[in-house]
Every structure is written in C-alpha cells, then in structure tokens.
Amino acid sequence: MNKRKAGFLSIILFTIAAAFHLIHEEWTPMPGALLFGLRWIVIGSLILFAGYKRSLTTWIFVAMAIGIEIGVDFPAFSQNLKFLSTIFLRLIKTIVAPLLFSTLVVGIASHSNLKQVGRMGWKSILYFEIVTTFALIIGLVFINITQAGSGIKVPEALLKDLPRSQEKVLQQKVITIMDSAGVPVPPHLIDKLPDPSEKTWQDHIVDIFPENIVKSIYEGNVLPIVVFSLIFGISLAMLSEQRKKPLIDFTESLSETMFKFTNLIMHFAPFGVGAAISVTVGHLGIDILKNLGMLLITLYLALFAFILVILVPIALFVARIPLRRFIQAIKEPVSIAFATTSSDSALPKALANMEKFGVPRKIVSFVIPTGYTFNLDGTTLYLSLASVFVAQAAGIHLSFGEQLMIGLSLMLSSKGVAAVPRASLVILIATAHTFNLPLWPIMAIYGIDELMDMARTSVNVIGNTLASCVIARWEGEFDEQKALNFVEDN
C-alpha cells in the first residue's frame, strides 16, 4: 500500500461511517457498538495514511480527529489528557522570549540601515489599524444581519465562573497563602476586594514599555520584549564592529539554536494538539452548539468573509504572493493555533515558515511579534460581534453609531490582550461594565468560547503572517523565488 491508496481507503471508510450515522439519526437506530467501531476504524485508517504521508501537519490533523473521538466517546477520561496540552504550551512559551530577542537583535544590529527599522514600524502600524478596522466593521455587519442574540435562552449549565483579571488572580493567590499559613480570612473576601478600574489609553501606551524585562518574560507580555529587543539591537548597531561582533555572534547562535529547539518541540505537537481538542470536546460536548449555534456560525461566517473579502485581495494585489504556496506555509502554524487556541503556540513555526517563504528574518521577526499586539484581526472581529450579541440577548437596542463606539473601544482595549486562550473574555467583561451591559450573556458565551477561540486565533495568525509579506513587499525585499519554491517540512 502507498500514500494514495491509504488516503483513498480513509475516504471510503469515512463515507461508510458517515452513511451509517446518517441512517441512525434519520431513519433506523443502529447498534451503538457498530457506530463506535466504525468511527475507530476510520481513525485507524487516518493513522495509516499519516504514516505514509510522513508530514507533521497531517499528524496534527489526525491527532485532532483522535482527540475529538476520545472527547465524544470517553468524555470523563478526556479531561485527564489536559496535562499533555499543558506540557506542549509550556514548552512553546519557553521559546518565545529568547527567539524574539535573538531574531530581533540580529536583524537590527547586523543591518546598517537603522532608518529601515523606523520605516517598518510606521508602515506596520498603519497597515494593522486599517485591517483591524475592516475586521471590526465586518463583525458588526454580520451580527446585525443574523441577530444571533435575539431571544436567546441561557441553559443553567452554562452559568459558570468567568475568568478573573490578573489583579484578581493575584489577590486570590495572596488569600490562598494567608489561608494556608493559618491567618483568618473572612468568607468571600475575594468578592469584596476592589478590581482595578479599566485602563485608559495612556495606560495601554505605558504598558508597551518594559518596566522589568524579566517580569515581561515571566508574564508573557510580547510587546515589552519586542521594545526591549529593538532598543538593545539599535544600541548594539551603534557600537564599533569590534565591540558588537561577539554579541551578534552570540545572538545568531542563540537564534539558530531556538529554531532547532522549535523543530524538536514540534514533534510533540500532535500529542499536545490532540489532547487540547479532546479536553474541549469532552468538556463541552457536541450538543452545546444547539443553544448558541447561531452565534458560533455567525462568527465563523464573518471570519470567512473577512479572509475572502479583505485578506485574499491583500495577498493577491498588495503583497502579490503565490497564494497556494502561502497557504502551504501557514497551514501548520494555523492548525496549531486552531487546536490550542493560543497564538503563542504558533509563533515559532510561523516565524520559521515565513522566513523560508521569502520574508527576510529582520522583517518577519519584527512584524509578526508586533502584530500579536496590534493586529489581532480575529479577536477584534469577535469582540465587536460578541459585544452586540450581549446587548441583543439582553434586549438592549444599540444604534450603529453606539455599536461602532463600543467596537472602537474594544479595538483599543484588545491591543493589550495576551496571546493566550480566552484572554479576550476579560476585555469583553470590562467593556460590558463600561457601557452598562449585563454579564449573563457573557456567561453563555463562555460556554462555547473555546470553540470560538479556535477560529479567531487562527485568523490572528493568518493576518500576522500575511502582514509580514506585505511589509516585505513594501520594503522591496520579498524573495519571490523562495516563495515559489516553498516546500513543507516533513
């Protein structure tokens, strides 16, 4: 048997299994053991195909299928697999700071034209703001068309605790320490402690600059790391050749080492990704889509429209890149982002693939990390859509002007959102408080937020990888030959 036959066998078995499930749902009940066996036979054929394909991306998608099946068939057991996804995310997070630092410093310090760094900066910010504004508008248009929040009924099972702000998390840790030390703690103290007021635009600007680089690395704040690396790289570039050469050699070695580190960790990606999907499906179940399916569909349609109407024309007419090769270059980091709901987990592979695609390292290592703060296309679209959904669910009518004001506020607030799962919910809660919107619809959203997070995080990664191509094209440094010759790593 070869790769083609294995793929053909998988398609046949999947079709047979789908037909039996359709008969079971629509006409005649089928034995559960038969349906169970058919699903796992399909999984076995996918594993066989992946073995012949010998592609990491294929293994990731197969792992996602296995994870879904485990979540459906063994929901209680699936929750025990969370440690695998946690291990994968921890390994990825160890890469981010040294990889950003080394690639940025090398890109700037070894580049004699420091004016280009400033030029890339303002071009990137301009591009980011234009594209995220389109994302905001598309989100508002779609939620007003579908009216997904109108008449919604919230199941009791979805009324869960919402994620707390970082300050509340710190307060909870202090209370826990006090309690373990035997210090009397009043009941419900955490609810009585004040939560910090919403950040102003001045606070967001201040947060860009590192107070303590070690603290920024520990908290996973990407932009302060980028600013520190930029200043360090510029300072290094201003030294004499004799003085700067040792540090440049060190950072180049560190950069190459971290890319090798990334390649090693990526071999664990199928286990981490499969476990993440399994935990999600086992936790939420398939029937969860019945209550909030319209909101989920609205988001996916809006994101698809954004890709089709905004990103594809940019790729074809602004960046002028070979679209098929670009899709091949981003499908692995996007699939990782989709499964883990974390942009950080896709960052190392996105950096490596875009450099291999023809974007110079000095550009890709500047644009993509900066985009993780300023170019959250999927998150911006989601926040605009979700905020109006909250108002619709509560029966509050908002004019389009009011919706636009809320959206613009969200667009500014989201600039500081961390590239980690469900961090945007904290922003949504703060905005609801600012505009006097109720919180219970957000509790409903929280029930399916993992499924929504998959899509918006994937679009964030697509938008940032494309942005690196756009800036490279504007700088006249995009290597078309490398793009045309791009081949996926096995």
C-alpha positions as a printed NumPy array, in Angstrom:
array([[  0.   ,   0.   ,   0.   ],
       [  1.144,   3.571,  -0.701],
       [  0.125,   7.083,   0.359],
       [ -2.515,   7.457,  -2.344],
       [ -4.179,   4.114,  -1.591],
       [ -4.156,   4.836,   2.133],
       [ -5.823,   8.197,   1.517],
       [ -8.407,   6.614,  -0.78 ],
       [ -9.139,   3.957,   1.857],
       [ -9.654,   6.641,   4.509],
       [-12.155,   8.48 ,   2.294],
       [-14.132,   5.274,   1.617],
       [-14.251,   4.273,   5.272],
       [-15.23 ,   7.802,   6.338],
       [-18.067,   7.809,   3.768],
       [-19.35 ,   4.456,   5.019],
       [-19.211,   5.574,   8.656],
       [-20.969,   8.862,   7.813],
       [-23.716,   6.967,   5.941],
       [-24.357,   4.646,   8.905],
       [-24.53 ,   7.618,  11.279],
       [-26.972,   9.4  ,   8.95 ],
       [-29.191,   6.299,   8.831],
       [-29.01 ,   6.112,  12.627],
       [-30.052,   9.745,  13.068],
       [-32.708,   9.998,  10.361],
       [-34.251,   6.568,   9.824],
       [-33.36 ,   3.408,  11.769],
       [-31.444,   3.235,  15.066],
       [-28.154,   1.396,  14.664],
       [-26.276,  -0.525,  17.374],
       [-24.023,   1.821,  19.335],
       [-21.17 ,  -0.672,  19.269],
       [-21.3  ,  -0.756,  15.449],
       [-21.12 ,   3.056,  15.169],
       [-18.356,   3.134,  17.774],
       [-16.361,   0.517,  15.858],
       [-16.82 ,   2.288,  12.517],
       [-15.53 ,   5.586,  13.942],
       [-12.411,   3.965,  15.325],
       [-11.805,   2.06 ,  12.084],
       [-11.812,   5.44 ,  10.323],
       [ -9.351,   6.742,  12.918],
       [ -7.126,   3.728,  12.26 ],
       [ -7.17 ,   4.416,   8.52 ],
       [ -6.216,   8.047,   9.154],
       [ -3.268,   6.909,  11.278],
       [ -2.203,   4.603,   8.426],
       [ -2.451,   7.488,   5.936],
       [ -0.427,   9.783,   8.203],
       [  2.241,   7.081,   8.48 ],
       [  2.639,   7.053,   4.702],
       [  2.296,  10.828,   4.351],
       [  5.099,  11.48 ,   6.886],
       [  4.04 ,  15.094,   7.399],
       [  3.821,  16.851,  10.752],
       [  0.765,  18.823,   9.607],
       [ -1.009,  15.59 ,   8.668],
       [ -0.205,  14.085,  12.045],
       [ -1.58 ,  17.211,  13.749],
       [ -4.905,  16.917,  11.895],
       [ -5.088,  13.178,  12.606],
       [ -4.371,  13.899,  16.277],
       [ -7.24 ,  16.422,  16.234],
       [ -9.567,  13.71 ,  14.851],
       [ -8.416,  11.271,  17.537],
       [ -8.891,  13.947,  20.209],
       [-12.448,  14.671,  19.041],
       [-13.288,  10.969,  19.085],
       [-11.876,  10.49 ,  22.594],
       [-13.804,  13.567,  23.779],
       [-17.055,  12.165,  22.35 ],
       [-16.642,   8.522,  23.425],
       [-14.759,   8.971,  26.696],
       [-15.594,  12.491,  27.993],
       [-14.54 ,  11.784,  31.591],
       [-11.239,  10.215,  30.551],
       [-10.537,  13.043,  28.095],
       [-10.187,  15.508,  30.967],
       [ -7.162,  13.544,  32.179],
       [ -5.314,  14.418,  28.96 ],
       [ -5.104,  18.106,  29.77 ],
       [ -1.568,  17.649,  31.092],
       [ -0.334,  16.855,  27.555],
       [ -1.614,  20.136,  26.124],
       [ -0.268,  21.98 ,  29.172],
       [  3.19 ,  20.471,  28.637],
       [  3.131,  21.485,  24.97 ],
       [  2.085,  25.07 ,  25.771],
       [  4.752,  25.342,  28.475],
       [  7.455,  24.162,  26.083],
       [  6.294,  26.663,  23.482],
       [  6.276,  29.523,  25.989],
       [  9.927,  28.816,  26.825],
       [ 10.786,  29.509,  23.196],
       [  9.   ,  32.817,  22.666],
       [ 11.195,  35.276,  24.622],
       [ 14.677,  34.013,  23.57 ],
       [ 13.502,  33.55 ,  19.985],
       [ 12.099,  37.092,  19.745],
       [ 15.141,  38.61 ,  21.436],
       [ 17.715,  36.814,  19.296],
       [ 15.99 ,  37.26 ,  15.933],
       [ 15.211,  40.948,  16.509],
       [ 18.696,  41.804,  17.789],
       [ 20.382,  40.003,  14.899],
       [ 18.02 ,  41.574,  12.372],
       [ 18.662,  45.105,  13.628],
       [ 22.28 ,  45.036,  14.805],
       [ 23.552,  43.338,  11.661],
       [ 21.62 ,  45.767,   9.495],
       [ 23.416,  49.016,   8.848],
       [ 20.306,  50.963,   7.785],
       [ 18.575,  51.827,  11.056],
       [ 16.144,  54.091,   9.217],
       [ 14.508,  50.965,   7.826],
       [ 13.535,  49.865,  11.33 ],
       [ 11.563,  53.078,  11.883],
       [ 10.092,  52.847,   8.399],
       [  8.901,  49.29 ,   9.02 ],
       [  7.393,  50.441,  12.323],
       [  5.072,  53.119,  10.95 ],
       [  4.173,  51.041,   7.878],
       [  3.241,  48.099,  10.101],
       [  1.102,  50.186,  12.474],
       [ -0.702,  51.857,   9.558],
       [ -1.421,  48.508,   7.92 ],
       [ -2.542,  46.943,  11.198],
       [ -5.015,  49.712,  12.014],
       [ -6.587,  49.688,   8.536],
       [ -7.077,  45.911,   8.503],
       [ -8.413,  45.664,  12.072],
       [-10.919,  48.452,  11.298],
       [-12.27 ,  46.343,   8.427],
       [-12.475,  43.376,  10.82 ],
       [-14.441,  45.499,  13.297],
       [-16.943,  46.625,  10.658],
       [-17.448,  43.109,   9.242],
       [-18.152,  41.771,  12.742],
       [-20.797,  44.45 ,  13.346],
       [-22.43 ,  43.882,   9.954],
       [-22.755,  40.107,  10.421],
       [-24.163,  40.193,  13.953],
       [-26.758,  42.77 ,  12.854],
       [-27.766,  40.559,   9.926],
       [-28.11 ,  37.312,  11.882],
       [-29.437,  38.85 ,  15.134],
       [-27.91 ,  35.827,  16.858],
       [-28.532,  37.179,  20.374],
       [-32.222,  37.924,  19.982],
       [-34.451,  35.673,  22.1  ],
       [-31.606,  33.575,  23.468],
       [-32.256,  31.356,  26.481],
       [-29.293,  30.587,  28.672],
       [-29.011,  26.991,  29.972],
       [-28.229,  26.744,  33.675],
       [-25.217,  24.552,  32.874],
       [-23.548,  27.459,  31.136],
       [-23.69 ,  29.831,  34.09 ],
       [-20.089,  29.285,  35.116],
       [-17.493,  31.385,  36.813],
       [-15.935,  33.882,  34.454],
       [-12.179,  34.37 ,  34.125],
       [-10.761,  36.96 ,  36.502],
       [ -8.425,  39.824,  35.753],
       [ -4.723,  39.428,  36.528],
       [ -5.189,  41.561,  39.647],
       [ -7.977,  39.3  ,  40.922],
       [ -5.825,  36.241,  40.24 ],
       [ -3.036,  37.807,  42.323],
       [ -5.489,  38.625,  45.115],
       [ -6.71 ,  35.02 ,  45.118],
       [ -3.121,  33.761,  45.408],
       [ -2.498,  36.046,  48.399],
       [ -5.693,  34.837,  50.071],
       [ -4.69 ,  31.217,  49.486],
       [ -1.259,  31.841,  51.024],
       [ -2.833,  33.543,  54.043],
       [ -5.259,  30.681,  54.491],
       [ -2.521,  28.03 ,  54.272],
       [ -0.493,  29.982,  56.854],
       [ -3.374,  29.863,  59.311],
       [ -4.273,  33.542,  59.026],
       [ -8.053,  34.066,  59.491],
       [ -9.628,  35.012,  56.146],
       [-13.211,  36.397,  56.026],
       [-15.563,  34.371,  53.805],
       [-15.95 ,  35.61 ,  50.214],
       [-13.111,  38.075,  50.713],
       [-12.138,  37.891,  47.049],
       [-15.535,  39.316,  46.041],
       [-15.17 ,  42.214,  48.468],
       [-11.739,  43.292,  47.246],
       [-11.798,  46.023,  44.583],
       [-10.936,  45.191,  40.996],
       [ -8.816,  47.814,  39.242],
       [-10.598,  50.279,  37.003],
       [-10.41 ,  49.91 ,  33.249],
       [ -7.142,  51.004,  31.674],
       [ -7.042,  54.335,  29.893],
       [ -5.339,  54.838,  26.528],
       [ -2.377,  56.291,  28.431],
       [ -2.103,  53.049,  30.432],
       [ -2.03 ,  50.995,  27.246],
       [  0.817,  53.137,  25.879],
       [  2.766,  52.821,  29.146],
       [  2.338,  49.031,  29.097],
       [  4.202,  48.868,  25.789],
       [  7.462,  49.799,  27.511],
       [  9.148,  47.236,  29.78 ],
       [  9.403,  48.031,  33.466],
       [ 11.343,  44.851,  34.112],
       [ 12.302,  42.638,  31.181],
       [ 12.373,  39.512,  33.367],
       [  8.839,  40.329,  34.564],
       [  7.688,  40.792,  30.948],
       [  9.152,  37.415,  30.005],
       [  7.536,  35.75 ,  33.029],
       [  4.102,  37.249,  32.298],
       [  4.354,  36.53 ,  28.576],
       [  3.914,  40.172,  27.507],
       [  5.217,  40.109,  23.961],
       [  5.342,  43.819,  23.146],
       [  7.638,  44.909,  26.019],
       [ 10.023,  42.116,  24.949],
       [  9.905,  43.446,  21.392],
       [ 10.588,  47.041,  22.563],
       [ 13.499,  45.899,  24.755],
       [ 14.954,  43.852,  21.887],
       [ 14.57 ,  46.761,  19.449],
       [ 16.385,  49.199,  21.745],
       [ 19.055,  46.61 ,  22.527],
       [ 19.548,  45.889,  18.826],
       [ 19.772,  49.59 ,  17.925],
       [ 22.271,  50.167,  20.733],
       [ 24.352,  47.227,  19.556],
       [ 24.291,  48.512,  15.97 ],
       [ 25.762,  51.819,  17.119],
       [ 28.902,  50.131,  18.512],
       [ 32.106,  49.633,  16.576],
       [ 32.461,  46.418,  14.574],
       [ 34.956,  45.043,  17.074],
       [ 32.672,  45.637,  20.057],
       [ 29.431,  44.362,  18.59 ],
       [ 30.712,  41.253,  16.796],
       [ 30.825,  38.968,  19.908],
       [ 27.221,  39.768,  20.847],
       [ 25.992,  39.42 ,  17.264],
       [ 27.689,  36.027,  17.011],
       [ 26.073,  35.004,  20.308],
       [ 22.565,  36.126,  19.29 ],
       [ 22.921,  34.461,  15.873],
       [ 23.865,  31.199,  17.583],
       [ 21.001,  31.64 ,  20.043],
       [ 18.562,  32.27 ,  17.185],
       [ 19.642,  29.165,  15.266],
       [ 19.524,  27.113,  18.457],
       [ 15.978,  28.248,  19.238],
       [ 14.803,  27.313,  15.732],
       [ 16.277,  23.829,  16.245],
       [ 14.624,  23.805,  19.686],
       [ 11.336,  24.632,  17.962],
       [ 11.71 ,  21.778,  15.478],
       [ 12.25 ,  19.324,  18.329],
       [  9.209,  20.549,  20.269],
       [  7.018,  20.446,  17.157],
       [  7.382,  16.659,  17.135],
       [  5.345,  16.723,  20.366],
       [  2.694,  18.961,  18.749],
       [  0.313,  16.135,  17.688],
       [  0.098,  14.919,  21.297],
       [ -0.459,  18.421,  22.692],
       [ -2.938,  19.383,  19.978],
       [ -4.892,  16.126,  20.17 ],
       [ -5.145,  16.413,  23.947],
       [ -6.338,  20.047,  23.725],
       [ -9.13 ,  19.091,  21.314],
       [-10.079,  16.058,  23.417],
       [-10.405,  18.135,  26.593],
       [-12.517,  20.745,  24.775],
       [-14.973,  18.265,  23.253],
       [-15.177,  16.188,  26.42 ],
       [-15.85 ,  19.312,  28.498],
       [-18.434,  20.953,  26.255],
       [-19.976,  18.042,  24.4  ],
       [-21.445,  18.194,  20.9  ],
       [-24.945,  19.301,  21.971],
       [-23.594,  22.611,  23.294],
       [-23.885,  24.007,  19.781],
       [-27.697,  23.735,  19.874],
       [-28.09 ,  26.668,  22.269],
       [-25.531,  29.091,  20.879],
       [-25.017,  27.629,  17.421],
       [-26.173,  30.77 ,  15.646],
       [-23.543,  32.895,  17.39 ],
       [-20.858,  30.359,  16.533],
       [-21.973,  30.189,  12.887],
       [-22.12 ,  33.983,  12.701],
       [-18.542,  34.26 ,  13.924],
       [-17.241,  31.621,  11.521],
       [-19.092,  33.194,   8.573],
       [-17.81 ,  36.662,   9.486],
       [-14.228,  35.42 ,   9.795],
       [-14.527,  33.563,   6.484],
       [-15.9  ,  36.723,   4.826],
       [-13.03 ,  38.73 ,   6.322],
       [-10.493,  36.294,   4.882],
       [-12.22 ,  36.221,   1.488],
       [-13.001,  39.934,   1.129],
       [-10.003,  41.516,   2.9  ],
       [ -7.063,  39.131,   3.332],
       [ -7.196,  37.315,  -0.02 ],
       [ -7.232,  40.564,  -2.087],
       [ -4.364,  41.883,   0.063],
       [ -2.398,  38.698,  -0.609],
       [ -3.071,  38.838,  -4.348],
       [ -2.882,  42.564,  -5.125],
       [ -0.868,  44.184,  -2.299],
       [  1.621,  41.506,  -1.25 ],
       [  1.476,  39.823,  -4.681],
       [  2.383,  36.407,  -3.31 ],
       [  1.672,  32.893,  -4.656],
       [ -1.491,  32.106,  -2.713],
       [ -1.242,  28.32 ,  -2.875],
       [  2.321,  28.313,  -1.536],
       [  1.317,  30.804,   1.166],
       [ -1.484,  28.502,   2.321],
       [  1.022,  25.655,   2.415],
       [  3.387,  27.802,   4.507],
       [  0.788,  28.816,   7.109],
       [ -1.349,  25.693,   7.436],
       [  0.825,  24.14 ,  10.158],
       [  1.032,  27.196,  12.459],
       [ -2.666,  27.905,  11.834],
       [ -3.647,  24.329,  12.686],
       [ -1.62 ,  24.553,  15.911],
       [ -3.284,  27.879,  16.784],
       [ -6.72 ,  26.421,  15.977],
       [ -6.276,  23.411,  18.241],
       [ -4.519,  25.097,  21.173],
       [ -6.434,  28.436,  20.935],
       [ -3.103,  30.167,  21.579],
       [ -1.273,  32.42 ,  19.129],
       [  1.902,  31.963,  21.161],
       [  1.972,  28.252,  20.366],
       [  2.039,  29.042,  16.637],
       [  4.64 ,  31.826,  16.835],
       [  7.88 ,  29.807,  16.452],
       [  6.617,  27.854,  13.441],
       [  5.096,  30.988,  11.892],
       [  8.446,  32.807,  12.154],
       [ 10.366,  29.88 ,  10.668],
       [  7.925,  29.235,   7.799],
       [  7.583,  32.872,   6.753],
       [ 11.368,  33.258,   6.626],
       [ 11.505,  30.115,   4.498],
       [  8.664,  31.577,   2.388],
       [ 10.803,  34.566,   1.391],
       [ 10.319,  37.187,   4.122],
       [ 13.723,  38.336,   5.47 ],
       [ 14.37 ,  37.488,   9.119],
       [ 14.779,  41.142,  10.106],
       [ 11.244,  41.832,   8.805],
       [  9.436,  38.688,   9.949],
       [ 10.921,  38.892,  13.456],
       [  9.696,  42.49 ,  13.762],
       [  6.284,  42.396,  12.072],
       [  4.762,  39.167,  13.418],
       [  5.522,  39.757,  17.139],
       [  4.364,  43.374,  16.834],
       [  1.219,  42.133,  15.107],
       [  0.484,  39.914,  18.098],
       [ -0.394,  43.122,  19.92 ],
       [ -1.565,  45.494,  17.167],
       [ -3.002,  43.195,  14.501],
       [ -5.464,  40.864,  16.248],
       [ -7.897,  40.699,  13.327],
       [ -9.845,  37.673,  14.556],
       [-10.042,  38.933,  18.137],
       [-11.213,  42.412,  17.054],
       [-13.933,  40.912,  14.851],
       [-15.012,  38.558,  17.64 ],
       [-15.152,  41.323,  20.275],
       [-17.267,  43.623,  18.096],
       [-19.615,  40.769,  17.276],
       [-19.81 ,  39.471,  20.851],
       [-20.486,  42.886,  22.411],
       [-23.539,  43.425,  20.194],
       [-24.638,  39.845,  20.883],
       [-24.622,  40.675,  24.616],
       [-26.869,  43.685,  24.008],
       [-29.223,  41.681,  21.754],
       [-29.521,  38.881,  24.324],
       [-30.425,  41.443,  26.997],
       [-32.971,  43.173,  24.739],
       [-30.946,  46.408,  24.587],
       [-31.183,  48.256,  21.276],
       [-27.959,  49.893,  20.121],
       [-27.723,  52.239,  17.169],
       [-24.959,  51.508,  14.662],
       [-23.117,  54.574,  15.95 ],
       [-23.259,  53.23 ,  19.509],
       [-22.091,  49.84 ,  18.274],
       [-19.2  ,  51.499,  16.452],
       [-18.179,  53.354,  19.604],
       [-18.178,  50.104,  21.596],
       [-16.222,  48.439,  18.796],
       [-13.587,  51.166,  18.703],
       [-13.217,  50.923,  22.468],
       [-12.771,  47.181,  22.152],
       [-10.241,  47.614,  19.352],
       [ -8.118,  49.808,  21.613],
       [ -8.552,  47.542,  24.639],
       [ -7.628,  44.43 ,  22.662],
       [ -4.187,  45.871,  21.882],
       [ -3.065,  44.748,  25.312],
       [ -4.739,  41.338,  25.246],
       [ -2.392,  38.41 ,  25.78 ],
       [ -1.988,  35.819,  23.014],
       [ -3.326,  33.086,  25.303],
       [ -6.631,  31.205,  25.408],
       [ -9.702,  33.235,  26.359],
       [ -7.845,  36.361,  27.446],
       [-10.26 ,  38.386,  25.289],
       [-13.141,  37.483,  27.62 ],
       [-11.611,  39.691,  30.305],
       [-11.625,  42.583,  27.791],
       [-15.252,  41.839,  26.897],
       [-16.283,  41.854,  30.568],
       [-14.541,  45.178,  31.193],
       [-16.233,  46.711,  28.138],
       [-19.65 ,  45.433,  29.221],
       [-19.101,  47.113,  32.583],
       [-18.073,  50.378,  30.888],
       [-21.155,  50.502,  28.637],
       [-23.607,  49.167,  31.28 ],
       [-24.258,  45.85 ,  29.534],
       [-25.244,  42.771,  31.573],
       [-22.786,  39.965,  32.251],
       [-25.07 ,  36.938,  31.987],
       [-24.868,  36.757,  28.16 ],
       [-21.072,  36.68 ,  28.511],
       [-21.518,  33.702,  30.831],
       [-23.37 ,  31.999,  27.986],
       [-20.614,  32.898,  25.524],
       [-18.055,  31.495,  27.932],
       [-19.629,  28.064,  27.481],
       [-18.652,  27.914,  23.798],
       [-15.733,  30.315,  23.905],
       [-13.226,  27.526,  23.36 ],
       [-14.839,  26.757,  20.006],
       [-14.923,  30.443,  19.057],
       [-11.368,  30.987,  20.259],
       [-10.127,  28.37 ,  17.81 ],
       [-11.384,  30.346,  14.823],
       [-10.411,  33.851,  15.924],
       [ -6.909,  32.755,  16.98 ],
       [ -6.384,  31.086,  13.606],
       [ -7.362,  34.303,  11.807],
       [ -4.97 ,  36.262,  14.046],
       [ -2.119,  34.033,  12.862],
       [ -3.183,  34.256,   9.209],
       [ -3.386,  38.053,   9.409],
       [  0.046,  38.425,  11.008],
       [  1.839,  36.07 ,   8.643],
       [  0.283,  37.915,   5.699],
       [  1.296,  41.265,   7.228],
       [  4.954,  40.18 ,   7.191],
       [  4.648,  39.509,   3.444],
       [  3.016,  42.911,   2.862],
       [  5.758,  44.813,   4.709],
       [  8.471,  42.788,   2.958],
       [  6.882,  43.669,  -0.399],
       [  6.654,  47.373,   0.523],
       [ 10.312,  47.29 ,   1.547],
       [ 11.229,  45.66 ,  -1.778],
       [ 12.812,  42.678,  -0.013],
       [ 10.313,  39.871,  -0.619],
       [ 12.059,  36.871,  -2.197],
       [  9.597,  35.587,  -4.798],
       [ 11.804,  32.664,  -5.759],
       [ 11.857,  31.323,  -2.199],
       [  8.076,  31.711,  -2.037],
       [  7.58 ,  29.768,  -5.272],
       [  9.969,  27.049,  -4.111],
       [  8.497,  26.712,  -0.605],
       [  8.197,  23.089,   0.46 ],
       [  6.58 ,  21.978,   3.697],
       [  8.879,  20.324,   6.242],
       [  8.141,  16.701,   6.916]])
